[in-house]
Amino acid sequence: MDTVALILMVIGALNWGLVGIFQFDLVAAIFGGMSGVVSRIIYTVVGLAGIWGITMLFRRHNRAGIMSERGE
């Protein structure tokens, strides 16, 4: 699940980079505009992956802290 979420976050970041630099929304261009059903589903899934990514950030931080306390 973490790998899928990371891939979706990278796709989302690349899309936002295109929007910021070139004012081009690749997801909207491929799947029928920002108001298209498929586009909205993709935006929602990428957003959920971002929320999952927040949990990954804290889980990795906690694991590193636990390992350093044990002397590993």
N, C-alpha and C positions, 0 to 999 in steps of 0.2 A: 504494500500500500504506500509506503514511504517513497519508493522509486517512482510509482505512477504519479504521485502528488508532485514530486520534484520535476518530472518531465512536464507536467501541466503548468507548473509555475514558470519554467523556462520558456515555454510557448507563450504564456501570458506576458512575460517580461519582454520577449522579442517583439510581440505585437505592440506593446506600449511604446517600445523604442521606435518602431516604425511610425506610430502615431505622433510621437514627440518630434522626431527628426523630419519626417517627410509628410506628415499629416495624411497618412495612408493606413487605414484599418484593414489588415489582411483578412482577419476573420470575417468582417462584414463584406469584404469584396468577394470572398469565396462562397459564403453561405447566405447571401441575399440581404445585405444591409443589417444595420444595428437592430432593427425592429423585427427581423425575420425570426421565426420560431427556432430554427436550428442555431442561429447565432446567439440567441438568448440562452439556449441550453448550454452552449459552449462557454459563454461568459460566466454562467452560474457554476458550471463544473470547475472552471479555472479559479473562480472565487472560493469555492469550497476547498480546493487544493491549497490555496493560500492560507486558509484558516487551519487546515491540517498542518501546513508548514510551520505555523506558529507553535503548534504542539511539539513538532520535531525539534524546534530550537530549544525548548525547555527540557525536553527529554535528553538531548545530547549534552546539555549543560549539566544536568543532574548526574548523568552517568560519569562524566569526566570528574566531577567533584567527588563522587563516591569512590572512584578508582584511585584518586590522589590521596584520599583519606586512608585507604587501605595500604598505601605504599606500592601499588601496582604500576 
